[in-house]
């Protein structure tokens, strides 16, 4: 009897060890599959970026060969000309980046609390939603002369214009994201006697983080386009000023260097934004570059 019980114990141990080995092997296989899928996704994203850049260069070359005039320079000659203006171009890009960065940061500081307040307070929603809906579809670039009259011709008017353009997009995105939180979750937080700061930290902010990044992705392109328009007036530095100045001097190689640099800047900013989204929102399953 003692031998039989000992044999059964050893058999059970062997079975348990085999099960553990099988589970470990399954986990390792799943991890390897996930790593392979991630590597494939990265390769496909890199190929998509390269394909997009090659398509742009191909279209540019077709226009150059079709028109055959000095207004559209060759891509090859433009790339050769790029090192000659790189120092000046970097100065103008830095100025535009400072304006865009300041505008986006201030818009987030204003838009996130406003969006949360509109979602959590029915009174504020009834009071301010009609104003937001009225202002949102208006082309806000038309307010540039108003901002220049009120705040002068310097950086302040241009930064405030970009804020005016993108802050409503952020407010609406944050409000919609906070609206997706079930009311039951608020009741659960209240049941645990959570404070307002606890509710914001552990419930609202994790829920609206994907919406923050999606609104940033939209606002980034809009802010660059609107800033390009604003920098055409009463300024001495900025990528918009650089491109327009090259156009007025009929230096089309320099003009296309500015356009190319603006496109590359947009790609780098979107790559940085996607990296930050992966870092701070790991549960998001969106494809990014």
N, C-alpha and C positions, 0 to 999 in steps of 0.2 A: 504493500500500500504506500509506503514511504517513497519507494522508487517511482511508482506511478505518479504520485503527486509531484515529485521532483521533475519527472519527465514533462508533465503538463505545464509546470512553471517555466521550464526552459523553452517549451514550445511557444507559450504565450509571450515570453521575452523575445524570442526570435521573430514572432509575428509582429510584435510592436516595433521592433527595430527595422523590420522590412517595410512596415507602413511608413515609418519616419523617413527611411531612405527614399521611398517612392514619393512622399510628399516633398522632400527636399529636391529631388530630381525634377518634379513637376514645377516647383517654384523657380528652379534654375532655368528650365526650358522657357517658362513664361517670361522671365527677365531677359533672356537672350532674344526671344521673339520681340519683346518691346524695344530692346536696344536696336535690333535690326530694322524695325519699323521706323524708329526715330531717325536712324541714319539714312534710310530711304527717303523719308520726308525732307530731311535737310538737303540731301542731294537734289531732290526734285525742286525744292525752293530755290537753291542756287542756280539750277538750270533754268527755272522760270525767270529769275532776275537777269541772267545772261541772255536769254532769248529776248526779253523785253528790250534790253540795251542794244542788242544786235538788230532788232526790228527797227528801233529808232534810227540807228546809224544807217541802215539800209534805205529807209524812207528818205533820210537826209541826202544820201548819195544819189538817189533817183531824182530828187528835186534839183540837185546841183547839175546833173547830167541833162535833165530835161530843159531847164531854164537857160543854162549856159550864159549867165551874166554875173556881174560882180556882187549882186545883192545877196546871193546864197553862196557862201564860200564852201570849199571842199572840206569834208570832215577831217581828212588827213592834214590839210594845211592849218585847220583850226587847232587840232591837237598839237601841231608843231609850234603854233603861236602861243599856246597856253602857258608855257614856262616864262615867257616874256612879261606877262601881266599877272603872274601868280601872286606876287607880293601885294600889288595894288588890289587884286581881287580878294585876297584874304582879309584885307582891311575892311572892305565893303561888306563882305560876308559876316565878319564879326559884328559890325554895327547892326545888320539886320537880325542876327541871332540874338543880340541883347534885347532888341525891341520885341521880337517874338517871344522870347523866354519870359520877359517881364510881363507881357500882356497875358500869356497863358497862365502864369503863376497867380497873378491877381484875379484872373477870371475863375480859376479853381477855388481860390479863397472866398470869392463872392458866390459862385454858382453852387458849390456843394452845400453850404448851410441853407441857401435859399431853396434849393430843390428838396432838401430834407424837410424844411419848414412847410413848404407847399404840400408835401405828401402827408405829413403827420397832423397838420392843423387844417380843419375844414374851413375855418373862418378866413385864414390867410389865403387858402385856395380860391374861395369865392371872391375875395377882395382883389387879389393880384392876377389871377389867371386871365381875366379879360384883357388887362393891360399887356401881359406877355403874348397872348394870342394876336393882339393887334399889332404889336411891334415886330414880332418874329418874322412875318413874311415880307416886311418892307426891305428893299435893298439898302442896307445901312451905309454903303460906301458913299451914298449921296449926302451923308451928314459930314463929310470931310471939311467943306467950307465952314460949317457951323463950329466944328471943333477947333479949326484954325482961328476963327474969330474969337472964340471964348478962351482958348488956352495957348494961343500964340503959334508960331511956325516951327517950334523946336520938337524935341522928342516926345514931350508930354501929349501933344495933340495926336500924334501918330499912334502912340501906345494906347491912348484912350479910345481911339477909333477902332483898333483891333479888339480891345476889350468889349466895346459896344457891339461888335459884330458877332463874337463867339460866345459871349456869356449866356445868351438866351438858349443857345444850343445845349450848353452844359446844364443849365437849370432844368430844362425839359427832360434831358436824359436822366439826370439824377432823380427827378421827381418820378419818372416812369419806373426806374429801378427800385426805388423805395416802395412804390405802389405794389410791386410784385411780392413783397413780404407778407405772408399770411398773418391775419390778425391773431391767430392762435399762438404764434410765436411771441407776440407782445404780451399776451396773457400768461404765457409760461415764464417770461422774464419777470413779470410782476409777481407771479407766484413765488419766485425765488428771491423776492424783495430786491431786485436789481435797481440800481440808481440810474439816472439819466445817462451818466457817462458810461456805465456798464452796458446799457442798451445800445448806445452809439458804437462802442468799441467792439462788442461781441456779436451784435445782431445786424445793425444797419450798415456799418462800414464794410464788413465782408460781403453783404448782399449787393451793395452798389459799386463795389470795386470794378467788376467787369463793365458796368455802364460808364464809369469814369474813363476807362481806357478807350472804350468805343467812342465816347464824345471827344476825347483828346485826339483820336485818329482823324475824326472829321474836322475838328477845329484846327488841326495843324495845317492841313491843305488850304482851308479857308483863310487862315491867318497869313500864310505866305502870299497868297494871291492878293489879299487886301493890302498887305504891307507893300507889295510891289507897286500897287496903284498909289498909295500914300507917299511913297518915297520919290515919286516923280515930281513932287511939288515942294519947293522951299526947303531943300536939304542938300547937303554936300557930301554925304556918305550913305551907303546902303546899296544893296544889289540892284534895286529898282533904279536908283540914280545912275549906277554904273552902266546898266544896259541902255537906258535912255540917252545918257551922255555919249556913249559909243555910237548910237544910232544918229544923233545930231551931227557928229563928226564924220559920219559915213565910214566909220571903221567897223565894217561888218564882221571881220574876224574877231575883234574884241567883243562885239555885241553877242555873237554866238558863244564865245567863251563864257560870258556871263550867264547866258541861258543854260548852257551845259552845266555850269557850276551850281546854278539854282536847282536843276533837276537832281544832280548828285547829292546836294544837301538834303533835299526832300527824301531821297532814298535812305540816306544815313539816319535821318531823324526817325523815319518809320521803323528801321531796323532796331534803333535804340528803344523806341516805344514798345515794340514787340518783345524785346528782351526784358524790359521792366515788367511787362504784363506777365510773362512766364515766371518771373521771379516772385512777384507779389500776388499773382492770381494763378497758382499752379493747378487749380481745379478747372480752369477754363480750358475747353477742348477746341478752341479756335485755332485754325492754321495761321501761322505767322511766318514772316520772312526773317 
